[in-house]
Amino acid sequence: MNSGFVGGRDVVAFYAEKDYQYEKGYVCLAPGELWADNLTDNYFYNTGKVVNDSIRSHRWVTASECAAGWLT
């Protein structure tokens, strides 16, 4: 769930590895996206690894830091 304020770092980025290692896979949740209810059909960007039960770190980022990796 992303119920943060819109503007600036308003996107939540979830990473497949600890310490925000984006090159090892990430996916983002847009502001206003209340929840992604089934993570078994979402994959980390650039890896093809299923997101479900695989998130190891997260942080607030800007939309421009997310490329094409978005949760649905």
Backbone atoms as SQL, in Angstrom:
CREATE TABLE atoms (id INTEGER PRIMARY KEY, chain TEXT, resi INTEGER, resn TEXT, atom TEXT, x REAL, y REAL, z REAL);
INSERT INTO atoms VALUES
  (1, 'A', 1, 'MET', 'N', 0.843, -1.180, 0.000),
  (2, 'A', 1, 'MET', 'CA', 0.000, 0.000, 0.000),
  (3, 'A', 1, 'MET', 'C', 0.883, 1.235, 0.000),
  (4, 'A', 2, 'ASN', 'N', 0.613, 2.165, -0.895),
  (5, 'A', 2, 'ASN', 'CA', 1.355, 3.419, -0.924),
  (6, 'A', 2, 'ASN', 'C', 0.367, 4.553, -0.694),
  (7, 'A', 3, 'SER', 'N', 0.252, 4.985, 0.546),
  (8, 'A', 3, 'SER', 'CA', -0.648, 6.080, 0.884),
  (9, 'A', 3, 'SER', 'C', 0.136, 7.334, 1.259),
  (10, 'A', 4, 'GLY', 'N', 1.361, 7.439, 0.743),
  (11, 'A', 4, 'GLY', 'CA', 2.205, 8.597, 1.029),
  (12, 'A', 4, 'GLY', 'C', 1.740, 9.848, 0.303),
  (13, 'A', 5, 'PHE', 'N', 2.387, 10.962, 0.593),
  (14, 'A', 5, 'PHE', 'CA', 2.076, 12.230, -0.042),
  (15, 'A', 5, 'PHE', 'C', 2.642, 12.269, -1.452),
  (16, 'A', 6, 'VAL', 'N', 1.898, 12.848, -2.386),
  (17, 'A', 6, 'VAL', 'CA', 2.337, 12.952, -3.776),
  (18, 'A', 6, 'VAL', 'C', 3.323, 14.102, -3.911),
  (19, 'A', 7, 'GLY', 'N', 4.427, 13.828, -4.621),
  (20, 'A', 7, 'GLY', 'CA', 5.458, 14.831, -4.841),
  (21, 'A', 7, 'GLY', 'C', 6.786, 14.375, -4.271),
  (22, 'A', 8, 'GLY', 'N', 7.850, 14.609, -5.031),
  (23, 'A', 8, 'GLY', 'CA', 9.185, 14.215, -4.565),
  (24, 'A', 8, 'GLY', 'C', 9.350, 12.712, -4.553),
  (25, 'A', 9, 'ARG', 'N', 9.813, 12.197, -3.455),
  (26, 'A', 9, 'ARG', 'CA', 10.013, 10.744, -3.314),
  (27, 'A', 9, 'ARG', 'C', 8.699, 10.117, -2.851),
  (28, 'A', 10, 'ASP', 'N', 7.814, 9.887, -3.810),
  (29, 'A', 10, 'ASP', 'CA', 6.481, 9.397, -3.483),
  (30, 'A', 10, 'ASP', 'C', 6.208, 7.985, -3.996),
  (31, 'A', 11, 'VAL', 'N', 7.227, 7.318, -4.483),
  (32, 'A', 11, 'VAL', 'CA', 7.117, 5.958, -4.986),
  (33, 'A', 11, 'VAL', 'C', 7.881, 5.029, -4.044),
  (34, 'A', 12, 'VAL', 'N', 7.322, 3.863, -3.765),
  (35, 'A', 12, 'VAL', 'CA', 8.028, 2.887, -2.945),
  (36, 'A', 12, 'VAL', 'C', 8.706, 1.888, -3.883),
  (37, 'A', 13, 'ALA', 'N', 10.019, 1.757, -3.749),
  (38, 'A', 13, 'ALA', 'CA', 10.772, 0.771, -4.523),
  (39, 'A', 13, 'ALA', 'C', 11.085, -0.416, -3.618),
  (40, 'A', 14, 'PHE', 'N', 10.773, -1.614, -4.111),
  (41, 'A', 14, 'PHE', 'CA', 11.054, -2.857, -3.392),
  (42, 'A', 14, 'PHE', 'C', 12.178, -3.573, -4.121),
  (43, 'A', 15, 'TYR', 'N', 13.119, -4.115, -3.373),
  (44, 'A', 15, 'TYR', 'CA', 14.312, -4.726, -3.955),
  (45, 'A', 15, 'TYR', 'C', 14.411, -6.208, -3.621),
  (46, 'A', 16, 'ALA', 'N', 14.956, -6.977, -4.560),
  (47, 'A', 16, 'ALA', 'CA', 15.140, -8.412, -4.367),
  (48, 'A', 16, 'ALA', 'C', 16.279, -8.707, -3.394),
  (49, 'A', 17, 'GLU', 'N', 17.175, -7.750, -3.201),
  (50, 'A', 17, 'GLU', 'CA', 18.314, -7.934, -2.303),
  (51, 'A', 17, 'GLU', 'C', 18.351, -6.829, -1.246),
  (52, 'A', 18, 'LYS', 'N', 19.053, -7.064, -0.165),
  (53, 'A', 18, 'LYS', 'CA', 19.176, -6.064, 0.886),
  (54, 'A', 18, 'LYS', 'C', 20.025, -4.892, 0.398),
  (55, 'A', 19, 'ASP', 'N', 19.961, -3.805, 1.096),
  (56, 'A', 19, 'ASP', 'CA', 20.748, -2.600, 0.818),
  (57, 'A', 19, 'ASP', 'C', 20.426, -1.954, -0.526),
  (58, 'A', 20, 'TYR', 'N', 19.200, -2.117, -1.013),
  (59, 'A', 20, 'TYR', 'CA', 18.706, -1.407, -2.204),
  (60, 'A', 20, 'TYR', 'C', 19.534, -1.687, -3.465),
  (61, 'A', 21, 'GLN', 'N', 19.932, -2.908, -3.684),
  (62, 'A', 21, 'GLN', 'CA', 20.748, -3.273, -4.845),
  (63, 'A', 21, 'GLN', 'C', 19.854, -3.385, -6.088),
  (64, 'A', 22, 'TYR', 'N', 19.598, -2.246, -6.742),
  (65, 'A', 22, 'TYR', 'CA', 18.657, -2.193, -7.859),
  (66, 'A', 22, 'TYR', 'C', 19.081, -3.076, -9.030),
  (67, 'A', 23, 'GLU', 'N', 20.378, -3.248, -9.227),
  (68, 'A', 23, 'GLU', 'CA', 20.843, -4.044, -10.361),
  (69, 'A', 23, 'GLU', 'C', 20.509, -5.532, -10.207),
  (70, 'A', 24, 'LYS', 'N', 20.131, -5.949, -9.011),
  (71, 'A', 24, 'LYS', 'CA', 19.756, -7.344, -8.772),
  (72, 'A', 24, 'LYS', 'C', 18.244, -7.524, -8.744),
  (73, 'A', 25, 'GLY', 'N', 17.526, -6.492, -9.167),
  (74, 'A', 25, 'GLY', 'CA', 16.079, -6.576, -9.295),
  (75, 'A', 25, 'GLY', 'C', 15.330, -5.646, -8.362),
  (76, 'A', 26, 'TYR', 'N', 14.360, -4.944, -8.921),
  (77, 'A', 26, 'TYR', 'CA', 13.494, -4.074, -8.137),
  (78, 'A', 26, 'TYR', 'C', 12.149, -3.948, -8.828),
  (79, 'A', 27, 'VAL', 'N', 11.180, -3.451, -8.096),
  (80, 'A', 27, 'VAL', 'CA', 9.854, -3.164, -8.619),
  (81, 'A', 27, 'VAL', 'C', 9.292, -2.019, -7.786),
  (82, 'A', 28, 'CYS', 'N', 8.434, -1.193, -8.377),
  (83, 'A', 28, 'CYS', 'CA', 7.959, 0.009, -7.691),
  (84, 'A', 28, 'CYS', 'C', 6.440, 0.023, -7.544),
  (85, 'A', 29, 'LEU', 'N', 5.993, 0.743, -6.521),
  (86, 'A', 29, 'LEU', 'CA', 4.567, 0.928, -6.265),
  (87, 'A', 29, 'LEU', 'C', 4.276, 2.416, -6.311),
  (88, 'A', 30, 'ALA', 'N', 3.395, 2.807, -7.221),
  (89, 'A', 30, 'ALA', 'CA', 3.075, 4.213, -7.452),
  (90, 'A', 30, 'ALA', 'C', 2.242, 4.794, -6.315),
  (91, 'A', 31, 'PRO', 'N', 2.312, 6.129, -6.137),
  (92, 'A', 31, 'PRO', 'CA', 1.464, 6.762, -5.125),
  (93, 'A', 31, 'PRO', 'C', -0.001, 6.583, -5.508),
  (94, 'A', 32, 'GLY', 'N', -0.827, 6.363, -4.515),
  (95, 'A', 32, 'GLY', 'CA', -2.245, 6.159, -4.757),
  (96, 'A', 32, 'GLY', 'C', -2.596, 4.715, -5.083),
  (97, 'A', 33, 'GLU', 'N', -1.600, 3.881, -5.334),
  (98, 'A', 33, 'GLU', 'CA', -1.837, 2.454, -5.558),
  (99, 'A', 33, 'GLU', 'C', -2.074, 1.853, -4.179),
  (100, 'A', 34, 'LEU', 'N', -3.305, 1.555, -3.886),
  (101, 'A', 34, 'LEU', 'CA', -3.628, 1.145, -2.528),
  (102, 'A', 34, 'LEU', 'C', -3.020, -0.180, -2.148),
  (103, 'A', 35, 'TRP', 'N', -2.988, -1.131, -3.058),
  (104, 'A', 35, 'TRP', 'CA', -2.302, -2.378, -2.771),
  (105, 'A', 35, 'TRP', 'C', -2.130, -3.192, -4.039),
  (106, 'A', 36, 'ALA', 'N', -1.145, -4.019, -4.027),
  (107, 'A', 36, 'ALA', 'CA', -0.944, -5.022, -5.062),
  (108, 'A', 36, 'ALA', 'C', -1.307, -6.332, -4.375),
  (109, 'A', 37, 'ASP', 'N', -2.440, -6.899, -4.719),
  (110, 'A', 37, 'ASP', 'CA', -2.992, -8.002, -3.951),
  (111, 'A', 37, 'ASP', 'C', -2.446, -9.383, -4.298),
  (112, 'A', 38, 'ASN', 'N', -1.801, -9.519, -5.441),
  (113, 'A', 38, 'ASN', 'CA', -1.274, -10.826, -5.824),
  (114, 'A', 38, 'ASN', 'C', 0.118, -10.632, -6.415),
  (115, 'A', 39, 'LEU', 'N', 1.135, -10.837, -5.629),
  (116, 'A', 39, 'LEU', 'CA', 2.507, -10.606, -6.090),
  (117, 'A', 39, 'LEU', 'C', 3.084, -11.786, -6.853),
  (118, 'A', 40, 'THR', 'N', 2.327, -12.868, -7.003),
  (119, 'A', 40, 'THR', 'CA', 2.827, -14.025, -7.745),
  (120, 'A', 40, 'THR', 'C', 2.854, -13.774, -9.244),
  (121, 'A', 41, 'ASP', 'N', 2.168, -12.735, -9.710),
  (122, 'A', 41, 'ASP', 'CA', 2.196, -12.414, -11.139),
  (123, 'A', 41, 'ASP', 'C', 3.011, -11.151, -11.423),
  (124, 'A', 42, 'ASN', 'N', 3.862, -10.756, -10.495),
  (125, 'A', 42, 'ASN', 'CA', 4.759, -9.609, -10.666),
  (126, 'A', 42, 'ASN', 'C', 6.200, -10.094, -10.588),
  (127, 'A', 43, 'TYR', 'N', 7.055, -9.465, -11.378),
  (128, 'A', 43, 'TYR', 'CA', 8.459, -9.882, -11.463),
  (129, 'A', 43, 'TYR', 'C', 9.378, -8.692, -11.242),
  (130, 'A', 44, 'PHE', 'N', 10.498, -8.916, -10.593),
  (131, 'A', 44, 'PHE', 'CA', 11.486, -7.865, -10.408),
  (132, 'A', 44, 'PHE', 'C', 12.044, -7.455, -11.766),
  (133, 'A', 45, 'TYR', 'N', 12.146, -6.159, -11.981),
  (134, 'A', 45, 'TYR', 'CA', 12.678, -5.609, -13.226),
  (135, 'A', 45, 'TYR', 'C', 14.096, -6.111, -13.466),
  (136, 'A', 46, 'ASN', 'N', 14.347, -6.544, -14.669),
  (137, 'A', 46, 'ASN', 'CA', 15.677, -6.967, -15.125),
  (138, 'A', 46, 'ASN', 'C', 16.095, -8.358, -14.669),
  (139, 'A', 47, 'THR', 'N', 15.239, -9.072, -13.928),
  (140, 'A', 47, 'THR', 'CA', 15.655, -10.394, -13.453),
  (141, 'A', 47, 'THR', 'C', 14.682, -11.511, -13.809),
  (142, 'A', 48, 'GLY', 'N', 13.401, -11.210, -13.875),
  (143, 'A', 48, 'GLY', 'CA', 12.405, -12.240, -14.115),
  (144, 'A', 48, 'GLY', 'C', 12.058, -13.044, -12.873),
  (145, 'A', 49, 'LYS', 'N', 12.615, -12.668, -11.720),
  (146, 'A', 49, 'LYS', 'CA', 12.336, -13.354, -10.459),
  (147, 'A', 49, 'LYS', 'C', 10.982, -12.885, -9.917),
  (148, 'A', 50, 'VAL', 'N', 10.165, -13.829, -9.460),
  (149, 'A', 50, 'VAL', 'CA', 8.848, -13.508, -8.910),
  (150, 'A', 50, 'VAL', 'C', 9.000, -12.686, -7.633),
  (151, 'A', 51, 'VAL', 'N', 8.175, -11.645, -7.477),
  (152, 'A', 51, 'VAL', 'CA', 8.246, -10.738, -6.328),
  (153, 'A', 51, 'VAL', 'C', 7.721, -11.389, -5.048),
  (154, 'A', 52, 'ASN', 'N', 6.708, -12.215, -5.158),
  (155, 'A', 52, 'ASN', 'CA', 6.065, -12.801, -3.993),
  (156, 'A', 52, 'ASN', 'C', 7.066, -13.462, -3.042),
  (157, 'A', 53, 'ASP', 'N', 7.046, -13.054, -1.783),
  (158, 'A', 53, 'ASP', 'CA', 7.926, -13.575, -0.728),
  (159, 'A', 53, 'ASP', 'C', 9.416, -13.377, -1.010),
  (160, 'A', 54, 'SER', 'N', 9.761, -12.375, -1.836),
  (161, 'A', 54, 'SER', 'CA', 11.164, -12.179, -2.210),
  (162, 'A', 54, 'SER', 'C', 11.688, -10.765, -1.970),
  (163, 'A', 55, 'ILE', 'N', 10.907, -9.903, -1.351),
  (164, 'A', 55, 'ILE', 'CA', 11.345, -8.522, -1.101),
  (165, 'A', 55, 'ILE', 'C', 12.287, -8.511, 0.098),
  (166, 'A', 56, 'ARG', 'N', 13.496, -7.960, -0.102),
  (167, 'A', 56, 'ARG', 'CA', 14.490, -7.950, 0.978),
  (168, 'A', 56, 'ARG', 'C', 14.775, -6.545, 1.504),
  (169, 'A', 57, 'SER', 'N', 14.393, -5.497, 0.746),
  (170, 'A', 57, 'SER', 'CA', 14.557, -4.124, 1.220),
  (171, 'A', 57, 'SER', 'C', 13.628, -3.212, 0.432),
  (172, 'A', 58, 'HIS', 'N', 13.401, -2.009, 0.963),
  (173, 'A', 58, 'HIS', 'CA', 12.573, -1.027, 0.264),
  (174, 'A', 58, 'HIS', 'C', 12.976, 0.378, 0.691),
  (175, 'A', 59, 'ARG', 'N', 12.608, 1.363, -0.145),
  (176, 'A', 59, 'ARG', 'CA', 12.843, 2.765, 0.196),
  (177, 'A', 59, 'ARG', 'C', 11.978, 3.649, -0.689),
  (178, 'A', 60, 'TRP', 'N', 11.838, 4.913, -0.288),
  (179, 'A', 60, 'TRP', 'CA', 11.091, 5.906, -1.063),
  (180, 'A', 60, 'TRP', 'C', 11.996, 6.462, -2.157),
  (181, 'A', 61, 'VAL', 'N', 11.480, 6.543, -3.389),
  (182, 'A', 61, 'VAL', 'CA', 12.233, 7.055, -4.534),
  (183, 'A', 61, 'VAL', 'C', 11.326, 7.942, -5.379),
  (184, 'A', 62, 'THR', 'N', 11.901, 8.567, -6.405),
  (185, 'A', 62, 'THR', 'CA', 11.100, 9.324, -7.377),
  (186, 'A', 62, 'THR', 'C', 10.675, 8.386, -8.499),
  (187, 'A', 63, 'ALA', 'N', 9.634, 8.738, -9.227),
  (188, 'A', 63, 'ALA', 'CA', 9.149, 7.910, -10.330),
  (189, 'A', 63, 'ALA', 'C', 10.223, 7.695, -11.391),
  (190, 'A', 64, 'SER', 'N', 11.089, 8.682, -11.595),
  (191, 'A', 64, 'SER', 'CA', 12.130, 8.560, -12.619),
  (192, 'A', 64, 'SER', 'C', 13.176, 7.500, -12.272),
  (193, 'A', 65, 'GLU', 'N', 13.215, 7.067, -11.038),
  (194, 'A', 65, 'GLU', 'CA', 14.164, 6.024, -10.613),
  (195, 'A', 65, 'GLU', 'C', 13.625, 4.620, -10.845),
  (196, 'A', 66, 'CYS', 'N', 12.423, 4.514, -11.400),
  (197, 'A', 66, 'CYS', 'CA', 11.778, 3.206, -11.501),
  (198, 'A', 66, 'CYS', 'C', 11.769, 2.568, -12.883),
  (199, 'A', 67, 'ALA', 'N', 12.159, 3.249, -13.922),
  (200, 'A', 67, 'ALA', 'CA', 12.182, 2.676, -15.272),
  (201, 'A', 67, 'ALA', 'C', 10.852, 1.991, -15.578),
  (202, 'A', 68, 'ALA', 'N', 10.892, 0.711, -15.847),
  (203, 'A', 68, 'ALA', 'CA', 9.679, -0.013, -16.258),
  (204, 'A', 68, 'ALA', 'C', 9.205, -1.026, -15.224),
  (205, 'A', 69, 'GLY', 'N', 9.752, -1.022, -14.045),
  (206, 'A', 69, 'GLY', 'CA', 9.410, -2.032, -13.050),
  (207, 'A', 69, 'GLY', 'C', 8.310, -1.584, -12.106),
  (208, 'A', 70, 'TRP', 'N', 7.047, -1.827, -12.445),
  (209, 'A', 70, 'TRP', 'CA', 5.927, -1.369, -11.624),
  (210, 'A', 70, 'TRP', 'C', 5.049, -2.540, -11.186),
  (211, 'A', 71, 'LEU', 'N', 4.644, -2.526, -9.920),
  (212, 'A', 71, 'LEU', 'CA', 3.697, -3.517, -9.415),
  (213, 'A', 71, 'LEU', 'C', 2.312, -3.233, -9.966),
  (214, 'A', 72, 'THR', 'N', 1.552, -4.286, -10.177),
  (215, 'A', 72, 'THR', 'CA', 0.170, -4.125, -10.646),
  (216, 'A', 72, 'THR', 'C', -0.789, -4.841, -9.724);
